[in-house]
Amino acid sequence: MKERRLEDGEVLILSVLLSRATEWNRGPVDLEALRVSDMDDGGMGSLRFASRKSHPRYGRTIAEGWFKDIDGIPVALALYVDREDDLFELDSWKVDFTSRLRLPHDEAEVREGPPSGN
């Protein structure tokens, strides 16, 4: 997988989710320095964080949120850390499993918890 920097909307999502991650306190995260790889998820936008570990594995979910895509379909978000509590994945999926069409432009768009359908 090819590593890249975060897009602006991804930085926004991560900053919001990290601010809500009350059970995870690793100090400030330099979002501009993070490198990610796009996951093969049919265009729904999931990311794997670059790691020096040979086989990082899911540890736990530290924050959830969602936003409405341009077509009104909710996009669910979950931020995962690995077993050593390092950032692991940002899982992103539209509830109808179609490709995501956009990223949020404002913090207020990223709502708390799983999608409620509102």
C-alpha positions as CSV (number, residue, x, y, z in Angstrom):
1,M,0.0,0.0,0.0
2,K,1.2,3.5,-0.9
3,E,1.6,5.8,2.0
4,R,0.5,9.5,1.8
5,R,-0.3,12.5,4.0
6,L,-3.8,13.1,5.3
7,E,-6.3,15.2,3.2
8,D,-7.8,18.2,4.8
9,G,-11.1,16.5,5.5
10,E,-9.3,13.5,7.1
11,V,-7.3,15.9,9.3
12,L,-10.6,17.4,10.4
13,I,-12.2,14.0,11.1
14,L,-9.2,12.9,13.1
15,S,-8.9,16.1,15.1
16,V,-12.6,15.7,16.1
17,L,-12.4,12.0,16.9
18,L,-9.2,12.4,18.9
19,S,-10.8,15.2,21.0
20,R,-13.5,12.8,21.9
21,A,-11.2,9.9,22.7
22,T,-11.4,10.3,26.5
23,E,-10.1,6.8,27.3
24,W,-7.0,7.3,25.2
25,N,-4.4,10.0,26.2
26,R,-1.2,9.6,24.3
27,G,-0.6,13.4,24.2
28,P,-0.9,15.6,21.1
29,V,-0.8,13.9,17.7
30,D,0.9,15.7,14.9
31,L,-1.7,15.2,12.2
32,E,0.5,16.8,9.5
33,A,3.2,14.2,10.2
34,L,1.0,11.2,10.1
35,R,1.2,8.9,7.1
36,V,-1.7,6.6,6.0
37,S,-2.5,4.1,3.3
38,D,-5.9,3.8,1.7
39,M,-7.6,0.5,2.5
40,D,-9.3,-1.6,-0.2
41,D,-12.9,-0.9,0.9
42,G,-14.7,-0.1,-2.3
43,G,-14.1,3.7,-1.9
44,M,-15.6,4.2,1.5
45,G,-12.5,6.0,2.8
46,S,-10.9,3.7,5.4
47,L,-7.3,4.4,6.3
48,R,-4.5,2.4,7.9
49,F,-1.9,4.4,9.8
50,A,1.7,3.8,8.9
51,S,3.6,1.7,11.5
52,R,7.1,0.4,12.0
53,K,5.6,-2.7,13.5
54,S,5.6,-5.8,11.3
55,H,2.1,-6.9,12.0
56,P,0.1,-4.4,14.1
57,R,-3.3,-5.7,15.2
58,Y,-6.5,-4.2,16.3
59,G,-6.7,-3.4,20.0
60,R,-9.8,-1.3,20.6
61,T,-12.1,1.5,19.4
62,I,-11.3,4.8,21.0
63,A,-13.9,7.1,19.3
64,E,-16.8,7.0,16.9
65,G,-18.7,9.6,14.8
66,W,-20.5,10.1,11.6
67,F,-21.4,12.7,9.0
68,K,-23.8,12.9,6.1
69,D,-22.4,12.4,2.6
70,I,-23.5,14.8,-0.2
71,D,-26.3,12.3,-1.1
72,G,-27.6,12.4,2.5
73,I,-26.4,8.9,3.4
74,P,-24.6,8.7,6.7
75,V,-20.9,7.8,6.7
76,A,-19.9,6.0,9.9
77,L,-16.5,6.6,11.4
78,A,-14.5,4.6,14.0
79,L,-11.0,5.3,15.2
80,Y,-9.0,2.2,16.3
81,V,-5.7,1.8,18.2
82,D,-3.6,-1.3,18.1
83,R,-2.7,-3.6,21.0
84,E,0.0,-1.2,22.1
85,D,-2.4,1.8,22.0
86,D,-0.9,3.3,18.9
87,L,-3.2,4.7,16.1
88,F,-4.1,1.7,13.9
89,E,-7.0,2.5,11.5
90,L,-9.7,5.1,10.8
91,D,-12.6,3.0,9.6
92,S,-15.1,4.7,7.4
93,W,-18.1,3.3,5.7
94,K,-21.4,4.5,4.2
95,V,-24.3,2.7,5.8
96,D,-25.5,1.6,2.4
97,F,-22.0,0.4,1.5
98,T,-21.6,2.7,-1.6
99,S,-18.5,4.8,-2.2
100,R,-18.1,8.0,-0.1
101,L,-18.5,11.1,-2.2
102,R,-17.0,13.7,0.0
103,L,-15.2,14.5,3.3
104,P,-16.7,16.9,5.9
105,H,-15.7,20.6,5.7
106,D,-16.6,21.7,9.3
107,E,-16.2,20.1,12.7
108,A,-19.9,20.5,13.4
109,E,-20.6,18.0,10.6
110,V,-18.9,15.2,12.5
111,R,-21.5,14.1,14.9
112,E,-20.9,11.9,18.0
113,G,-21.5,8.2,18.2
114,P,-22.8,5.8,15.5
115,P,-25.2,7.2,12.8
116,S,-28.7,7.8,14.1
117,G,-30.3,8.3,10.8
118,N,-30.9,12.1,11.5
